[in-house]
Each structure stands twice: as C-alpha cells, then as structure tokens.
Amino acid sequence: MRKLAAIWLLFGGKAGDNAQVQALGAGVAAHTGWDYTVKALEHHHAELLLHLTARPTLRGISVASRQALRAPWPKLVISAGRRNELVALWIAQQNPEARLVHIGRPWCQPRRFDQIIATDQYLLNGYQNVLSNELPLHRMTPEVLASARARWQAQLEPIAQPRTVLLLGGNSGSYVLDERLAEQLAQRLEVLSAGSLIISSSRRTPQVFLDRLLQSIPEPALFYRWGEASENPYPGLLAWADRVVVTEDSVSMTAEAIASG
C-alpha cells in the first residue's frame, strides 16, 4: 500500500526542469513506495530581486500557489531552477525534517540543500552534497518511447524515411536564436535533404527565428507549433525519428535525443 504524498515536486515555467524533477520523483517513489504530488508554481517577475538576500520566502509566487503549500508537509522536496529555490527553503522551515534535493546549479549556497544533482558544466564537484552526472535526468525510457511509438503510429509512420526531427529550443544567455542563426540552420539542414523533415518548436522559440527558418527551408512534412495542439507529440517524434537535430541551448533535449537511439 502506497503512503500518502511524502514527496513534493516543485514545477516552474521550464519544461526541461520539470521533466528532470518528475523523472527523479517518479524514480524515488518507485523505490520507496512513497507517493508524490506536483506543485505547479506561478512566479512573479520580481522574484529575481528576492535572491539578493536569498531568504526562504513565498513572496515570489502567486497567491494561488501559496495556498497550495499547506500541511501535511512532505518528507522530500525536489526542485529545479532559480525560481523554486526559496520556496523549497521555506517548506523546510515549516518542516525541519524535510529533505531538499535540487537539480542543476542553485543560486543559493549549495550547502543549504541536502543533495544537489547537477552536470559537469556547473563546476560543483567540490561540494560533498553534489552528485554530478554526464547528462541531465529525463523520462525517455525504452518503455516510454515504446508507448509513444504506438500512440503516434498513425500520424508518423506514413511520413517518408529517413525522418529528420528538428527540435527547437530558445534563447539562453549569449546563445540567441535570431534571423542569422535561422539562415545558418537552414543551410546545414540541406545536407539532410533526403527523406522528410519534422519540426517541433517550444515555448521559448522566438517567433522571428521561426518565421525566417520556415521561409528558408522546404515545407516540412509536419510542423508542431508549441501550444497549438491539445497533445504535444514530442515523445512520439523521438520514438519515430531516424535522425534528430537539436538546438544547442538545451542539454535536456540533447539527453532525450540521445536516449531515443
């Protein structure tokens, strides 16, 4: 018999972060028999200023999000991304026995978390509470991909092979998806002209980049514009892809592409 929700998964606005949090939460739940619940948090734009003092607080999230954080308190909190750090620390104040696991590089002092799961580019290996992996966590297991392959067979199997799936992320630091980069990407895609091209955009993909890219390439066999369909075909695209091209802003998408084989 499963125990009541002893794990809280703090979700934010980034799909890559949420996927890693859910992957870890599901794995821990399967191992311990604990149940988990997702706390999807809405953040204020001014939450960045709260990190000047880095005190545990809920001031960076909406009233509705605050109301969802009530006793009984969890035994384990899993978070990712700057925006959820102070929330996780606040939960630990309410229940000092709660353990905090953060995925990625925290803005706060790393020692404030019981465990950090990161990758090598964050240069956190000097901390005893850091587990550094080669790639981020993800949920694209063989079972998930097999299920997605069956779910999307009718739509994707008829598309001519080899199927090249282009996964588009968004701006990240100095890496900016602009019109110039769209033209460069279109030129590089020419060497993969055999077969069919399938494109999937994300919430972060700039419209100006997307417009120029679509103007510079032949019409794709399938184009998924983020948010336009009731169900995201992303797992199905990975399951049916013969080749995957990923923009370099997202190491999570890269890891999931590798997992597809």
ChimeraX commands (.cxc) that place a marker at each C-alpha (Angstrom):
marker #1 position 0.00,0.00,0.00 radius 0.5
marker #1 position 1.41,3.38,-1.03 radius 0.5
marker #1 position 1.92,6.02,1.60 radius 0.5
marker #1 position 0.40,9.47,1.37 radius 0.5
marker #1 position 2.19,12.13,-0.68 radius 0.5
marker #1 position 5.55,12.30,1.05 radius 0.5
marker #1 position 7.29,13.89,-1.94 radius 0.5
marker #1 position 6.55,17.32,-3.35 radius 0.5
marker #1 position 7.74,18.10,-6.87 radius 0.5
marker #1 position 8.06,21.84,-7.43 radius 0.5
marker #1 position 7.29,22.69,-11.06 radius 0.5
marker #1 position 8.05,26.04,-12.68 radius 0.5
marker #1 position 7.86,27.50,-16.17 radius 0.5
marker #1 position 10.60,25.45,-17.85 radius 0.5
marker #1 position 9.64,22.12,-19.34 radius 0.5
marker #1 position 13.22,20.81,-19.18 radius 0.5
marker #1 position 13.45,21.49,-15.44 radius 0.5
marker #1 position 10.03,19.97,-14.80 radius 0.5
marker #1 position 10.91,16.83,-16.76 radius 0.5
marker #1 position 14.01,16.28,-14.62 radius 0.5
marker #1 position 12.10,16.87,-11.39 radius 0.5
marker #1 position 9.40,14.42,-12.42 radius 0.5
marker #1 position 11.93,11.81,-13.54 radius 0.5
marker #1 position 13.63,11.89,-10.16 radius 0.5
marker #1 position 10.37,12.00,-8.23 radius 0.5
marker #1 position 8.94,9.02,-10.09 radius 0.5
marker #1 position 12.15,7.07,-9.55 radius 0.5
marker #1 position 12.24,7.76,-5.81 radius 0.5
marker #1 position 8.53,6.94,-5.49 radius 0.5
marker #1 position 9.00,3.62,-7.27 radius 0.5
marker #1 position 11.92,2.74,-4.99 radius 0.5
marker #1 position 10.39,3.82,-1.66 radius 0.5
marker #1 position 6.69,3.22,-2.17 radius 0.5
marker #1 position 6.00,6.85,-1.30 radius 0.5
marker #1 position 3.54,8.82,-3.36 radius 0.5
marker #1 position 4.34,12.20,-4.86 radius 0.5
marker #1 position 2.37,15.27,-5.79 radius 0.5
marker #1 position 3.20,18.04,-8.24 radius 0.5
marker #1 position 3.08,21.63,-7.01 radius 0.5
marker #1 position 2.91,23.78,-10.15 radius 0.5
marker #1 position 4.02,27.27,-9.09 radius 0.5
marker #1 position 3.30,30.59,-10.78 radius 0.5
marker #1 position 6.02,33.19,-10.27 radius 0.5
marker #1 position 6.13,36.97,-10.21 radius 0.5
marker #1 position 8.61,38.76,-12.48 radius 0.5
marker #1 position 10.07,40.48,-9.43 radius 0.5
marker #1 position 11.11,37.19,-7.82 radius 0.5
marker #1 position 14.67,37.73,-9.05 radius 0.5
marker #1 position 15.10,40.57,-6.53 radius 0.5
marker #1 position 14.38,38.19,-3.65 radius 0.5
marker #1 position 17.65,36.39,-4.35 radius 0.5
marker #1 position 19.59,39.45,-3.24 radius 0.5
marker #1 position 19.07,38.18,0.32 radius 0.5
marker #1 position 18.19,34.55,-0.54 radius 0.5
marker #1 position 15.89,34.18,2.46 radius 0.5
marker #1 position 13.23,31.45,2.46 radius 0.5
marker #1 position 10.01,33.07,1.24 radius 0.5
marker #1 position 6.85,32.59,-0.80 radius 0.5
marker #1 position 6.76,36.24,-1.91 radius 0.5
marker #1 position 7.93,35.27,-5.41 radius 0.5
marker #1 position 4.88,33.12,-6.20 radius 0.5
marker #1 position 1.19,33.84,-6.74 radius 0.5
marker #1 position -1.46,33.71,-4.02 radius 0.5
marker #1 position -2.95,30.55,-5.52 radius 0.5
marker #1 position 0.47,28.87,-5.47 radius 0.5
marker #1 position 0.97,29.84,-1.83 radius 0.5
marker #1 position -2.39,28.36,-0.86 radius 0.5
marker #1 position -1.39,25.02,-2.37 radius 0.5
marker #1 position 1.58,24.75,0.00 radius 0.5
marker #1 position -0.07,23.56,3.21 radius 0.5
marker #1 position 0.35,20.81,5.80 radius 0.5
marker #1 position 0.73,17.88,5.89 radius 0.5
marker #1 position 4.29,18.73,4.92 radius 0.5
marker #1 position 6.39,16.41,2.74 radius 0.5
marker #1 position 9.40,14.35,3.74 radius 0.5
marker #1 position 11.18,15.20,0.50 radius 0.5
marker #1 position 11.09,18.28,-1.75 radius 0.5
marker #1 position 12.56,18.14,-5.26 radius 0.5
marker #1 position 13.14,21.42,-7.08 radius 0.5
marker #1 position 14.98,22.80,-10.10 radius 0.5
marker #1 position 15.67,26.29,-11.33 radius 0.5
marker #1 position 16.31,29.55,-9.51 radius 0.5
marker #1 position 12.65,30.45,-9.09 radius 0.5
marker #1 position 11.81,27.47,-6.86 radius 0.5
marker #1 position 14.83,27.58,-4.58 radius 0.5
marker #1 position 13.46,29.99,-1.98 radius 0.5
marker #1 position 10.15,28.14,-1.97 radius 0.5
marker #1 position 11.91,24.86,-1.19 radius 0.5
marker #1 position 13.83,26.51,1.64 radius 0.5
marker #1 position 10.56,27.92,3.03 radius 0.5
marker #1 position 8.99,24.46,3.06 radius 0.5
marker #1 position 11.98,23.17,5.02 radius 0.5
marker #1 position 11.34,25.90,7.59 radius 0.5
marker #1 position 7.83,24.58,8.10 radius 0.5
marker #1 position 9.10,21.01,8.44 radius 0.5
marker #1 position 12.76,20.91,9.52 radius 0.5
marker #1 position 12.78,17.15,8.95 radius 0.5
marker #1 position 12.08,17.59,5.23 radius 0.5
marker #1 position 14.99,16.85,2.92 radius 0.5
marker #1 position 15.69,19.13,-0.02 radius 0.5
marker #1 position 17.03,17.92,-3.37 radius 0.5
marker #1 position 17.80,20.48,-6.06 radius 0.5
marker #1 position 18.53,19.71,-9.70 radius 0.5
marker #1 position 21.03,21.90,-11.52 radius 0.5
marker #1 position 23.14,24.75,-10.21 radius 0.5
marker #1 position 21.49,26.64,-7.35 radius 0.5
marker #1 position 21.80,30.38,-6.93 radius 0.5
marker #1 position 21.79,29.91,-3.17 radius 0.5
marker #1 position 24.70,28.46,-1.25 radius 0.5
marker #1 position 24.76,24.77,-2.31 radius 0.5
marker #1 position 25.16,23.63,1.30 radius 0.5
marker #1 position 21.61,24.80,2.04 radius 0.5
marker #1 position 20.34,21.71,0.19 radius 0.5
marker #1 position 20.71,18.11,1.35 radius 0.5
marker #1 position 21.53,16.91,-2.17 radius 0.5
marker #1 position 22.24,18.58,-5.48 radius 0.5
marker #1 position 22.09,16.65,-8.74 radius 0.5
marker #1 position 23.95,18.51,-11.45 radius 0.5
marker #1 position 26.05,18.06,-14.57 radius 0.5
marker #1 position 29.73,18.83,-15.04 radius 0.5
marker #1 position 29.32,22.23,-16.70 radius 0.5
marker #1 position 28.15,23.70,-13.37 radius 0.5
marker #1 position 31.56,23.06,-11.75 radius 0.5
marker #1 position 30.11,21.95,-8.40 radius 0.5
marker #1 position 32.31,18.90,-7.83 radius 0.5
marker #1 position 33.97,20.48,-4.78 radius 0.5
marker #1 position 30.83,20.10,-2.68 radius 0.5
marker #1 position 30.23,16.84,-0.81 radius 0.5
marker #1 position 26.46,17.04,-1.31 radius 0.5
marker #1 position 26.72,17.21,-5.13 radius 0.5
marker #1 position 26.17,14.28,-7.48 radius 0.5
marker #1 position 27.45,15.25,-10.93 radius 0.5
marker #1 position 26.14,13.28,-13.90 radius 0.5
marker #1 position 27.26,13.30,-17.53 radius 0.5
marker #1 position 23.78,14.28,-18.75 radius 0.5
marker #1 position 20.57,15.55,-17.13 radius 0.5
marker #1 position 17.87,13.25,-15.83 radius 0.5
marker #1 position 14.99,12.52,-18.18 radius 0.5
marker #1 position 11.99,10.21,-18.56 radius 0.5
marker #1 position 12.56,8.96,-22.11 radius 0.5
marker #1 position 12.97,5.34,-21.03 radius 0.5
marker #1 position 12.57,2.48,-23.52 radius 0.5
marker #1 position 9.09,1.88,-22.07 radius 0.5
marker #1 position 8.02,5.50,-22.56 radius 0.5
marker #1 position 9.37,5.55,-26.11 radius 0.5
marker #1 position 7.64,2.28,-26.96 radius 0.5
marker #1 position 4.34,3.65,-25.68 radius 0.5
marker #1 position 4.83,6.87,-27.64 radius 0.5
marker #1 position 5.67,4.92,-30.78 radius 0.5
marker #1 position 2.36,3.07,-30.54 radius 0.5
marker #1 position 0.40,6.23,-29.66 radius 0.5
marker #1 position 1.70,8.23,-32.64 radius 0.5
marker #1 position 1.99,5.43,-35.20 radius 0.5
marker #1 position -0.98,6.50,-37.32 radius 0.5
marker #1 position 0.30,10.08,-37.70 radius 0.5
marker #1 position 4.05,9.49,-38.03 radius 0.5
marker #1 position 4.63,6.10,-39.66 radius 0.5
marker #1 position 3.34,7.25,-43.10 radius 0.5
marker #1 position 5.92,10.08,-43.22 radius 0.5
marker #1 position 8.74,9.17,-45.61 radius 0.5
marker #1 position 12.02,7.88,-44.20 radius 0.5
marker #1 position 14.54,8.86,-43.13 radius 0.5
marker #1 position 12.60,11.14,-40.78 radius 0.5
marker #1 position 14.72,14.06,-39.55 radius 0.5
marker #1 position 13.22,15.62,-36.42 radius 0.5
marker #1 position 14.30,19.19,-35.67 radius 0.5
marker #1 position 13.79,20.17,-32.01 radius 0.5
marker #1 position 13.89,23.93,-31.41 radius 0.5
marker #1 position 14.60,25.45,-28.02 radius 0.5
marker #1 position 15.09,29.15,-27.35 radius 0.5
marker #1 position 17.40,31.91,-26.23 radius 0.5
marker #1 position 19.82,31.04,-23.45 radius 0.5
marker #1 position 22.42,33.56,-22.29 radius 0.5
marker #1 position 24.67,34.51,-25.18 radius 0.5
marker #1 position 23.06,31.87,-27.40 radius 0.5
marker #1 position 20.33,33.77,-29.26 radius 0.5
marker #1 position 18.02,32.30,-31.89 radius 0.5
marker #1 position 17.88,35.20,-34.36 radius 0.5
marker #1 position 17.34,35.50,-38.12 radius 0.5
marker #1 position 21.04,34.99,-38.89 radius 0.5
marker #1 position 21.09,31.73,-36.97 radius 0.5
marker #1 position 17.88,30.63,-38.69 radius 0.5
marker #1 position 19.57,31.01,-42.08 radius 0.5
marker #1 position 22.65,29.11,-40.89 radius 0.5
marker #1 position 20.48,26.29,-39.62 radius 0.5
marker #1 position 18.57,26.15,-42.91 radius 0.5
marker #1 position 21.84,25.80,-44.82 radius 0.5
marker #1 position 23.05,23.00,-42.57 radius 0.5
marker #1 position 19.77,21.15,-42.94 radius 0.5
marker #1 position 20.35,20.93,-46.71 radius 0.5
marker #1 position 22.80,18.04,-46.20 radius 0.5
marker #1 position 19.91,16.11,-44.63 radius 0.5
marker #1 position 17.54,16.82,-47.50 radius 0.5
marker #1 position 16.79,13.15,-48.22 radius 0.5
marker #1 position 13.59,11.89,-46.62 radius 0.5
marker #1 position 11.30,14.09,-44.56 radius 0.5
marker #1 position 11.73,16.97,-42.13 radius 0.5
marker #1 position 9.61,17.25,-38.98 radius 0.5
marker #1 position 9.87,20.38,-36.84 radius 0.5
marker #1 position 8.81,20.95,-33.24 radius 0.5
marker #1 position 9.06,24.37,-31.62 radius 0.5
marker #1 position 8.96,25.09,-27.89 radius 0.5
marker #1 position 7.54,27.74,-25.60 radius 0.5
marker #1 position 10.88,29.57,-25.76 radius 0.5
marker #1 position 11.34,29.62,-29.55 radius 0.5
marker #1 position 11.41,33.26,-30.79 radius 0.5
marker #1 position 8.81,33.98,-33.46 radius 0.5
marker #1 position 11.26,35.97,-35.62 radius 0.5
marker #1 position 13.64,33.00,-35.71 radius 0.5
marker #1 position 10.83,30.58,-36.53 radius 0.5
marker #1 position 9.46,32.75,-39.34 radius 0.5
marker #1 position 12.86,33.10,-41.04 radius 0.5
marker #1 position 13.60,29.38,-40.69 radius 0.5
marker #1 position 10.30,28.37,-42.29 radius 0.5
marker #1 position 10.94,30.84,-45.13 radius 0.5
marker #1 position 14.39,29.37,-45.76 radius 0.5
marker #1 position 13.58,25.65,-45.97 radius 0.5
marker #1 position 11.19,23.48,-47.98 radius 0.5
marker #1 position 7.84,22.93,-46.31 radius 0.5
marker #1 position 8.25,20.33,-43.55 radius 0.5
marker #1 position 6.24,17.13,-43.64 radius 0.5
marker #1 position 4.96,18.02,-40.18 radius 0.5
marker #1 position 5.29,21.17,-38.08 radius 0.5
marker #1 position 4.25,21.29,-34.44 radius 0.5
marker #1 position 3.94,24.85,-33.16 radius 0.5
marker #1 position 4.13,24.82,-29.39 radius 0.5
marker #1 position 0.77,25.26,-27.69 radius 0.5
marker #1 position -1.43,24.80,-30.78 radius 0.5
marker #1 position -2.35,21.14,-30.24 radius 0.5
marker #1 position -4.06,19.56,-27.26 radius 0.5
marker #1 position -1.32,16.93,-27.00 radius 0.5
marker #1 position 2.39,17.53,-27.52 radius 0.5
marker #1 position 3.80,14.94,-29.97 radius 0.5
marker #1 position 7.34,15.34,-28.60 radius 0.5
marker #1 position 7.71,11.76,-27.24 radius 0.5
marker #1 position 6.28,10.39,-30.47 radius 0.5
marker #1 position 8.71,12.43,-32.57 radius 0.5
marker #1 position 11.65,10.98,-30.65 radius 0.5
marker #1 position 10.22,7.48,-30.96 radius 0.5
marker #1 position 9.77,7.70,-34.74 radius 0.5
marker #1 position 12.83,9.81,-35.64 radius 0.5
marker #1 position 15.61,8.35,-37.77 radius 0.5
marker #1 position 17.76,11.45,-37.14 radius 0.5
marker #1 position 17.44,14.20,-34.54 radius 0.5
marker #1 position 18.76,17.77,-34.78 radius 0.5
marker #1 position 18.69,19.76,-31.54 radius 0.5
marker #1 position 19.46,23.43,-30.92 radius 0.5
marker #1 position 22.37,23.63,-28.51 radius 0.5
marker #1 position 20.63,25.75,-25.85 radius 0.5
marker #1 position 19.01,22.73,-24.18 radius 0.5
marker #1 position 21.12,19.96,-22.74 radius 0.5
marker #1 position 17.88,18.28,-21.61 radius 0.5
marker #1 position 16.64,17.94,-25.19 radius 0.5
marker #1 position 20.08,16.67,-26.17 radius 0.5
marker #1 position 19.93,13.98,-23.49 radius 0.5
marker #1 position 16.44,12.94,-24.59 radius 0.5
marker #1 position 17.54,12.79,-28.22 radius 0.5
marker #1 position 20.45,10.53,-27.24 radius 0.5
marker #1 position 18.07,8.31,-25.28 radius 0.5
marker #1 position 15.95,7.81,-28.41 radius 0.5
marker #1 position 18.86,5.99,-30.09 radius 0.5
marker link #1:1,2 radius 0.2
marker link #1:2,3 radius 0.2
marker link #1:3,4 radius 0.2
marker link #1:4,5 radius 0.2
marker link #1:5,6 radius 0.2
marker link #1:6,7 radius 0.2
marker link #1:7,8 radius 0.2
marker link #1:8,9 radius 0.2
marker link #1:9,10 radius 0.2
marker link #1:10,11 radius 0.2
marker link #1:11,12 radius 0.2
marker link #1:12,13 radius 0.2
marker link #1:13,14 radius 0.2
marker link #1:14,15 radius 0.2
marker link #1:15,16 radius 0.2
marker link #1:16,17 radius 0.2
marker link #1:17,18 radius 0.2
marker link #1:18,19 radius 0.2
marker link #1:19,20 radius 0.2
marker link #1:20,21 radius 0.2
marker link #1:21,22 radius 0.2
marker link #1:22,23 radius 0.2
marker link #1:23,24 radius 0.2
marker link #1:24,25 radius 0.2
marker link #1:25,26 radius 0.2
marker link #1:26,27 radius 0.2
marker link #1:27,28 radius 0.2
marker link #1:28,29 radius 0.2
marker link #1:29,30 radius 0.2
marker link #1:30,31 radius 0.2
marker link #1:31,32 radius 0.2
marker link #1:32,33 radius 0.2
marker link #1:33,34 radius 0.2
marker link #1:34,35 radius 0.2
marker link #1:35,36 radius 0.2
marker link #1:36,37 radius 0.2
marker link #1:37,38 radius 0.2
marker link #1:38,39 radius 0.2
marker link #1:39,40 radius 0.2
marker link #1:40,41 radius 0.2
marker link #1:41,42 radius 0.2
marker link #1:42,43 radius 0.2
marker link #1:43,44 radius 0.2
marker link #1:44,45 radius 0.2
marker link #1:45,46 radius 0.2
marker link #1:46,47 radius 0.2
marker link #1:47,48 radius 0.2
marker link #1:48,49 radius 0.2
marker link #1:49,50 radius 0.2
marker link #1:50,51 radius 0.2
marker link #1:51,52 radius 0.2
marker link #1:52,53 radius 0.2
marker link #1:53,54 radius 0.2
marker link #1:54,55 radius 0.2
marker link #1:55,56 radius 0.2
marker link #1:56,57 radius 0.2
marker link #1:57,58 radius 0.2
marker link #1:58,59 radius 0.2
marker link #1:59,60 radius 0.2
marker link #1:60,61 radius 0.2
marker link #1:61,62 radius 0.2
marker link #1:62,63 radius 0.2
marker link #1:63,64 radius 0.2
marker link #1:64,65 radius 0.2
marker link #1:65,66 radius 0.2
marker link #1:66,67 radius 0.2
marker link #1:67,68 radius 0.2
marker link #1:68,69 radius 0.2
marker link #1:69,70 radius 0.2
marker link #1:70,71 radius 0.2
marker link #1:71,72 radius 0.2
marker link #1:72,73 radius 0.2
marker link #1:73,74 radius 0.2
marker link #1:74,75 radius 0.2
marker link #1:75,76 radius 0.2
marker link #1:76,77 radius 0.2
marker link #1:77,78 radius 0.2
marker link #1:78,79 radius 0.2
marker link #1:79,80 radius 0.2
marker link #1:80,81 radius 0.2
marker link #1:81,82 radius 0.2
marker link #1:82,83 radius 0.2
marker link #1:83,84 radius 0.2
marker link #1:84,85 radius 0.2
marker link #1:85,86 radius 0.2
marker link #1:86,87 radius 0.2
marker link #1:87,88 radius 0.2
marker link #1:88,89 radius 0.2
marker link #1:89,90 radius 0.2
marker link #1:90,91 radius 0.2
marker link #1:91,92 radius 0.2
marker link #1:92,93 radius 0.2
marker link #1:93,94 radius 0.2
marker link #1:94,95 radius 0.2
marker link #1:95,96 radius 0.2
marker link #1:96,97 radius 0.2
marker link #1:97,98 radius 0.2
marker link #1:98,99 radius 0.2
marker link #1:99,100 radius 0.2
marker link #1:100,101 radius 0.2
marker link #1:101,102 radius 0.2
marker link #1:102,103 radius 0.2
marker link #1:103,104 radius 0.2
marker link #1:104,105 radius 0.2
marker link #1:105,106 radius 0.2
marker link #1:106,107 radius 0.2
marker link #1:107,108 radius 0.2
marker link #1:108,109 radius 0.2
marker link #1:109,110 radius 0.2
marker link #1:110,111 radius 0.2
marker link #1:111,112 radius 0.2
marker link #1:112,113 radius 0.2
marker link #1:113,114 radius 0.2
marker link #1:114,115 radius 0.2
marker link #1:115,116 radius 0.2
marker link #1:116,117 radius 0.2
marker link #1:117,118 radius 0.2
marker link #1:118,119 radius 0.2
marker link #1:119,120 radius 0.2
marker link #1:120,121 radius 0.2
marker link #1:121,122 radius 0.2
marker link #1:122,123 radius 0.2
marker link #1:123,124 radius 0.2
marker link #1:124,125 radius 0.2
marker link #1:125,126 radius 0.2
marker link #1:126,127 radius 0.2
marker link #1:127,128 radius 0.2
marker link #1:128,129 radius 0.2
marker link #1:129,130 radius 0.2
marker link #1:130,131 radius 0.2
marker link #1:131,132 radius 0.2
marker link #1:132,133 radius 0.2
marker link #1:133,134 radius 0.2
marker link #1:134,135 radius 0.2
marker link #1:135,136 radius 0.2
marker link #1:136,137 radius 0.2
marker link #1:137,138 radius 0.2
marker link #1:138,139 radius 0.2
marker link #1:139,140 radius 0.2
marker link #1:140,141 radius 0.2
marker link #1:141,142 radius 0.2
marker link #1:142,143 radius 0.2
marker link #1:143,144 radius 0.2
marker link #1:144,145 radius 0.2
marker link #1:145,146 radius 0.2
marker link #1:146,147 radius 0.2
marker link #1:147,148 radius 0.2
marker link #1:148,149 radius 0.2
marker link #1:149,150 radius 0.2
marker link #1:150,151 radius 0.2
marker link #1:151,152 radius 0.2
marker link #1:152,153 radius 0.2
marker link #1:153,154 radius 0.2
marker link #1:154,155 radius 0.2
marker link #1:155,156 radius 0.2
marker link #1:156,157 radius 0.2
marker link #1:157,158 radius 0.2
marker link #1:158,159 radius 0.2
marker link #1:159,160 radius 0.2
marker link #1:160,161 radius 0.2
marker link #1:161,162 radius 0.2
marker link #1:162,163 radius 0.2
marker link #1:163,164 radius 0.2
marker link #1:164,165 radius 0.2
marker link #1:165,166 radius 0.2
marker link #1:166,167 radius 0.2
marker link #1:167,168 radius 0.2
marker link #1:168,169 radius 0.2
marker link #1:169,170 radius 0.2
marker link #1:170,171 radius 0.2
marker link #1:171,172 radius 0.2
marker link #1:172,173 radius 0.2
marker link #1:173,174 radius 0.2
marker link #1:174,175 radius 0.2
marker link #1:175,176 radius 0.2
marker link #1:176,177 radius 0.2
marker link #1:177,178 radius 0.2
marker link #1:178,179 radius 0.2
marker link #1:179,180 radius 0.2
marker link #1:180,181 radius 0.2
marker link #1:181,182 radius 0.2
marker link #1:182,183 radius 0.2
marker link #1:183,184 radius 0.2
marker link #1:184,185 radius 0.2
marker link #1:185,186 radius 0.2
marker link #1:186,187 radius 0.2
marker link #1:187,188 radius 0.2
marker link #1:188,189 radius 0.2
marker link #1:189,190 radius 0.2
marker link #1:190,191 radius 0.2
marker link #1:191,192 radius 0.2
marker link #1:192,193 radius 0.2
marker link #1:193,194 radius 0.2
marker link #1:194,195 radius 0.2
marker link #1:195,196 radius 0.2
marker link #1:196,197 radius 0.2
marker link #1:197,198 radius 0.2
marker link #1:198,199 radius 0.2
marker link #1:199,200 radius 0.2
marker link #1:200,201 radius 0.2
marker link #1:201,202 radius 0.2
marker link #1:202,203 radius 0.2
marker link #1:203,204 radius 0.2
marker link #1:204,205 radius 0.2
marker link #1:205,206 radius 0.2
marker link #1:206,207 radius 0.2
marker link #1:207,208 radius 0.2
marker link #1:208,209 radius 0.2
marker link #1:209,210 radius 0.2
marker link #1:210,211 radius 0.2
marker link #1:211,212 radius 0.2
marker link #1:212,213 radius 0.2
marker link #1:213,214 radius 0.2
marker link #1:214,215 radius 0.2
marker link #1:215,216 radius 0.2
marker link #1:216,217 radius 0.2
marker link #1:217,218 radius 0.2
marker link #1:218,219 radius 0.2
marker link #1:219,220 radius 0.2
marker link #1:220,221 radius 0.2
marker link #1:221,222 radius 0.2
marker link #1:222,223 radius 0.2
marker link #1:223,224 radius 0.2
marker link #1:224,225 radius 0.2
marker link #1:225,226 radius 0.2
marker link #1:226,227 radius 0.2
marker link #1:227,228 radius 0.2
marker link #1:228,229 radius 0.2
marker link #1:229,230 radius 0.2
marker link #1:230,231 radius 0.2
marker link #1:231,232 radius 0.2
marker link #1:232,233 radius 0.2
marker link #1:233,234 radius 0.2
marker link #1:234,235 radius 0.2
marker link #1:235,236 radius 0.2
marker link #1:236,237 radius 0.2
marker link #1:237,238 radius 0.2
marker link #1:238,239 radius 0.2
marker link #1:239,240 radius 0.2
marker link #1:240,241 radius 0.2
marker link #1:241,242 radius 0.2
marker link #1:242,243 radius 0.2
marker link #1:243,244 radius 0.2
marker link #1:244,245 radius 0.2
marker link #1:245,246 radius 0.2
marker link #1:246,247 radius 0.2
marker link #1:247,248 radius 0.2
marker link #1:248,249 radius 0.2
marker link #1:249,250 radius 0.2
marker link #1:250,251 radius 0.2
marker link #1:251,252 radius 0.2
marker link #1:252,253 radius 0.2
marker link #1:253,254 radius 0.2
marker link #1:254,255 radius 0.2
marker link #1:255,256 radius 0.2
marker link #1:256,257 radius 0.2
marker link #1:257,258 radius 0.2
marker link #1:258,259 radius 0.2
marker link #1:259,260 radius 0.2
marker link #1:260,261 radius 0.2
view
